[in-house]
Amino acid sequence: MRFLMPGDPKECREHAKQCLKLACETPSPLAKAQFEDLAQTWSRLATDIERTRAFLAHWGPSDDRWDKAGA
């Protein structure tokens, strides 16, 4: 049985980059702030995925139950 570690940090960072682009392009101060918040959230998610993968690589199950693809 295998457990998948979902998420791709590169993809998350691309979403963050797109949110920042939209923040720069919008005339609305409210939308700008919301896009900036979303960019921060995507960036944090990318970092969290990387840290979780590193943790699992070091401390995770030794029977290779975790899919480390893309790590």
HELIX and SHEET records of a PDB file:
HELIX    1   1 PRO A    9  GLU A   25  1                                  17    
HELIX    2   2 PRO A   29  TRP A   59  1                                  31    
SHEET    1   A 2 PHE A   3  LEU A   4  0                                        
SHEET    2   A 2 TRP A  66  ASP A  67  1                                        
END                                                                             
